[in-house]
């Protein structure tokens, strides 16, 4: 971790630790404030905490509901924080086509916040999504592994190459998605969780090596990846156990 990131995190940790509204951090951290001694926060701990107990700041924002197993989780994201995320590349006619409606709304908001007008594909109607994508003449795509396969007919007679395809998610089956490489100038994999946003990316290749995104620090603790984000999010991500196996993802300099 470079000195600038370390200093920014020190300031963020002290601010979050002194914020009386962010109860979960007081409960888990106690009086500890140094990054290297802070306990890891698990997904179960975060998911079991009411939104009011982990809201560090108030801002114009959106709240999305997503499900992990039998758990329902509320995730609040300030518009300004969504704009800083790196889900894809900036193009003129992007398309968002994801298997989760809440995620589609958020990634579409990312496009709007960056001055792009996105096309949002209908999740349960691939034929309509493909038809609209052709009519709109999309030049980039933000998708996930499942939705990419549904969208495959689009590429059958597409007369041009997309500028970029970003495949987002917590894990990837490389053999299942390599077919898309000839159809875009750049195909990137973006490690993303609904509660954390994006935190690492890699080129789509046989053995991808992920690089942490700017303002992100990734540790290997035990057998999972633990994430810290420098940004002062509504729900700060500080030493958060992503539950992503460190054996399934190669992280550069992790």
Helices and strands as residue ranges (DSSP letters): H 3-18, H 23-29, G 35-37, H 43-47, G 51-53, E 61-68, E 71-78, H 79-84, E 94-97, H 101-113, E 119-120, H 126-136, E 140-143, H 145-150, H 153-156, E 164-169, H 174-177, G 178-183, E 187-193, E 197-203, E 209-212, E 216-221, E 224-229, E 240-245, E 250-251
